[in-house]
Structures are given as C-alpha cells and as structure tokens.
Amino acid sequence: MKKLLLLLPLSLFAASALAQTPAPPTRFEQHKAALIAHIQDRVAKEQALLACVQAAQDHAAIKACRRAQHANRAAH
C-alpha cells in the first residue's frame, strides 16, 4: 500500500509534465498557418488598393493605383 501511495504522486507529476510539453505542430497546423499568413498578406494589399482608389480624384489616379498594385505583385 505504501508503495502505491509513493508511486501515485510520481505518476501524477509525470503526467502533468507531459501535458505541459507542447506537441510539435502537425503538417495540418503548419499548412493552416501558412495559408492564414498568405490570406492576410492579400487582404493587406487589397486594403492598400482600396485606400488608394478612395483617395483618387480622377480616372488617371485610379489607373495609377492599379498600376502600382500590379507592380507590387510582379515584385513578389
């Protein structure tokens, strides 16, 4: 009985130590994180285009916004 009582705290400690160790990211989690980063990048670029078009005063300014967007795409 004493041995059982001594082993119980040790096993609980080991279980808690294992539970606190973060598991390495799975392939799914890595893919998900990369996809989220890619989408956030695209959204940021579209928001920049939106701000440019909203500030445009004429058609030529809108064309300049589009050209700048295409230039940024080609650079990446």
NORVENUR-V611676 format. One record per residue. N is the residue number from 1. PHI is phi in degrees with one decimal (999 if undefined). PSI is psi in degrees with one decimal (* if undefined). OMEGA is omega in whole degrees, -180 to 180 (none if undefined). Layout:
# NORVENUR-V611676
((N;PHI;PSI;OMEGA) (N;PHI;PSI;OMEGA))
This chain:
# NORVENUR-V611676
((1;999;-41.4;-180) (2;-64.0;-36.9;179) (3;-64.2;-40.4;179) (4;-63.6;-41.3;179) (5;-67.1;-32.3;178) (6;-75.2;-34.6;-178) (7;-77.1;-28.1;-178) (8;-61.0;-49.6;178) (9;-62.9;-36.5;179) (10;-65.7;-41.3;-180) (11;-69.7;-35.1;177) (12;-67.6;-38.6;178) (13;-64.0;-44.4;-180) (14;-64.2;-40.5;179) (15;-65.8;-39.6;180) (16;-69.6;-35.6;178) (17;-65.9;-39.7;178) (18;-68.8;-36.5;-179) (19;-69.0;-28.4;-178) (20;-83.8;-18.2;180) (21;-76.3;118.4;-179) (22;-69.8;139.5;178) (23;-74.4;147.3;177) (24;-64.5;147.5;-177) (25;-62.6;139.3;179) (26;-79.2;169.5;179) (27;-61.4;-38.6;178) (28;-61.5;-46.4;-179) (29;-63.9;-37.6;178) (30;-65.9;-44.0;179) (31;-63.9;-42.9;179) (32;-61.3;-45.3;-180) (33;-63.4;-41.2;179) (34;-65.7;-40.8;179) (35;-65.8;-42.3;178) (36;-61.3;-43.6;179) (37;-62.2;-41.5;179) (38;-63.7;-43.8;179) (39;-64.8;-42.9;179) (40;-62.4;-36.7;177) (41;-64.3;-44.9;179) (42;-63.5;-41.8;180) (43;-62.8;-41.3;179) (44;-61.9;-41.4;179) (45;-65.8;-41.2;179) (46;-66.9;-36.0;178) (47;-66.4;-37.1;177) (48;-64.8;-41.5;177) (49;-63.2;-43.6;179) (50;-59.1;-46.4;180) (51;-61.8;-40.6;179) (52;-63.8;-46.5;-179) (53;-66.2;-39.6;179) (54;-63.7;-31.9;180) (55;-83.2;-12.9;-177) (56;-64.7;140.8;-180) (57;-104.3;-13.9;180) (58;-154.5;177.5;-177) (59;-63.5;-37.3;180) (60;-62.5;-36.9;179) (61;-67.7;-36.9;177) (62;-65.0;-42.1;178) (63;-61.4;-38.7;179) (64;-64.4;-36.9;177) (65;-62.2;-45.2;-179) (66;-64.9;-41.6;179) (67;-62.5;-41.8;179) (68;-63.3;-39.8;179) (69;-63.7;-44.7;180) (70;-65.8;-37.1;177) (71;-63.9;-38.8;178) (72;-67.2;-36.1;178) (73;-66.3;-42.5;-178) (74;-66.8;-29.7;-179) (75;-71.6;-22.5;-178) (76;-101.5;*;none))
